[in-house]
Amino acid sequence: MKLNIVIIGSGIGGLAAAIRLAVRGHDVTVFEKADTPGGMIKQLEWEGYRWDMGPSSFILSEQIEDLYLLAGKEMKISIRNFQLDPVSRNFFHNGLVMDAFSDMDAFIKEANNKTGESPKSIKRYLNKLSRRYKITRGVLVQNTFSTIESIFIPRIFRAFVISRYRDLFHTVNGMNRRSFRSDYMVQFFDRQASGFGGNPYKAPGTLNLYSHLMHNLGVYYPEKGMYALADELWRLADHLGVNFRFSSKIQRINLKNGIVKGVSTEKEFIKSDIVVSDIDIRYLYKELLRDYHNPQKYFNDEPATSVMVFYWAVDREYSELSFQNILFSGKQREEYDSLYKKEDVCTDPTIKLHISSKQVIYDAPEGCENWVVSVSVPGNKGQDWGVTGDSLRKTIIKKINKVLDTNIEIHIKKEFRLDPGTIEEKFGSFQGSIYGSSYNHKLSVYRNHPNFHKQIHGLYFVGRSVFPGGGIPMCLTSAMNVDQYISKHYSLGN
Ligand SMILES: Cc1cc2nc3c(=O)[nH]c(=O)nc-3n(C[C@H](O)[C@H](O)[C@H](O)COP(=O)(O)OP(=O)(O)OC[C@H]3O[C@@H](n4cnc5c(N)ncnc54)[C@H](O)[C@@H]3O)c2cc1C
């Protein structure tokens, strides 16, 4: 059966859904309010510099290969990925520097040398996460827990009983404290797990599985930068016959008797059998389904944190820095408290410093570097981000100068900024959250909105604000789930 499908939004989730559904032979049209595809995956260019505006790397790169395999096409050279090694260079507050190598033995040796943590405990920790991931993978990412049958299946009981229930009763930080003697190792692994916008003092220990994905499976970067990912997936979808309508904002999803009939822009009504939404679920209920019952629980859930980003054109090179660098806070507890409890920012935030020109030489002029400096900040509640940004910039510069023994300010030739207010406005993301909901509840993954609507026939959801959550791999998984649900609901086979 050939279905008429409209996708709202061309973020990574929308693009992946478009490819999967076009491969099945459906008639797919993507409506995107911006004039380019990719949503949060954007890039900036200025006088020989190129910066990744959004994501700076990703995990589970085989998900991209799967899309090409499905389409029967060879993956484009521009998005062949290289594995980051080290994954990150970590600068702790008292001067200790540790490289997180992707090779497990090299990482264990480095961590033992630098922090004194015993090789046995690091190995035990990573192996334990690896075993748990194998058991829980299917449950974690391919089950929306949205129907009775999906809850009562043996593999869920098995996963829960064998491993996960213990982690549910510990926090990320609690589990890491139990696993390591060294405070450095605890801080390092707390940060890995909270990479999706969670608070390690509240988020369940299951999130430590993210450290397994980074350290046992690897972190990747496309050869021509992150935007190449969005650009090439858009070209692949276009090649498969997907129709893209840019600069077209959808204002309403049209229903009749609980069945999707199509969507409306300001000027026209577009008929469709199915609508797949890649936009923030809260914004969808508030605006596009405004006449429909508004499920309050999704508005009550705490959003993941937002981010303040500075893009700097730096006129010299720093050999002491790597591709991804983390300058840790000396006040971790205060930092996480301020992210969730207050509206102002921490006085000593953890700084992430991404420099793609370390590997991709044409991303900056010779002898120069393209710095992307970011810190997590609370969500947008109308704060003055100009003032907050200025004060954060001073804090960041002071810390970088101390760590690198430099005067970075005189080497910044040009600066651009991205703040939570702009993220909310540009991408329609609730409070500027970049990963959907916060993961701070014990069952947060399962509290995410399911990938289909249980009452509205023909309405499906992908992207960061729905199951299994935010970040590139999760959004790609949501597209796979939606493809499978549509096949099941319309009896199209696997
Ligand atoms: C600074 C930053 C750093 C990040 N770092 C990482 C990282 O290192 N690794 C990682 O995996 N993830 C990272 N992320 C998160 C990741 O980018 C997102 O979770 C993911 O890209 C979201 O994809 P999505 O499919 O939800 O769509 P989005 O990217 O949110 O796109 C939604 C699209 O819908 C469009 N739209 C909205 N409303 C409408 C409408 N009414 N009609 C038509 N179109 C509409 C928007 O214009 C947008 O293009 C980062 C994000 C940011 C901003």
The ligand as an ORCA input file, in Angstrom:
! r2SCAN-3c Opt
* xyz 0 1
  C      24.870     23.450     20.515
  C      24.376     22.018     20.416
  C      25.271     20.996     20.660
  C      24.837     19.649     20.546
  N      25.764     18.647     20.713
  C      25.410     17.355     20.416
  C      26.396     16.337     20.292
  O      27.597     16.593     20.435
  N      25.983     15.064     19.968
  C      24.653     14.757     19.751
  O      24.327     13.602     19.451
  N      23.696     15.727     19.847
  C      24.039     17.013     20.150
  N      23.091     18.011     20.175
  C      21.657     17.630     20.146
  C      21.186     17.238     18.741
  O      21.647     18.181     17.805
  C      19.658     17.213     18.724
  O      19.152     16.422     19.798
  C      19.120     16.648     17.408
  O      19.851     17.147     16.301
  C      17.658     17.034     17.305
  O      17.119     16.512     16.098
  P      15.550     16.469     15.857
  O      15.274     15.404     14.861
  O      14.822     16.421     17.146
  O      15.190     17.837     15.130
  P      15.631     19.365     15.350
  O      17.083     19.487     15.081
  O      15.076     19.909     16.601
  O      14.876     20.005     14.106
  C      13.486     20.232     14.089
  C      13.184     20.952     12.775
  O      11.784     21.245     12.727
  C      11.613     22.506     12.136
  N      10.288     23.012     12.547
  C       9.907     23.379     13.802
  N       8.612     23.758     13.784
  C       8.178     23.623     12.504
  C       6.919     23.859     11.851
  N       5.842     24.302     12.526
  N       6.816     23.618     10.510
  C       7.896     23.157      9.805
  N       9.105     22.932     10.371
  C       9.241     23.154     11.707
  C      12.780     23.332     12.681
  O      13.047     24.450     11.850
  C      13.909     22.299     12.645
  O      14.608     22.322     11.420
  C      23.475     19.354     20.239
  C      22.578     20.409     19.981
  C      23.021     21.739     20.058
  C      22.053     22.871     19.736
*
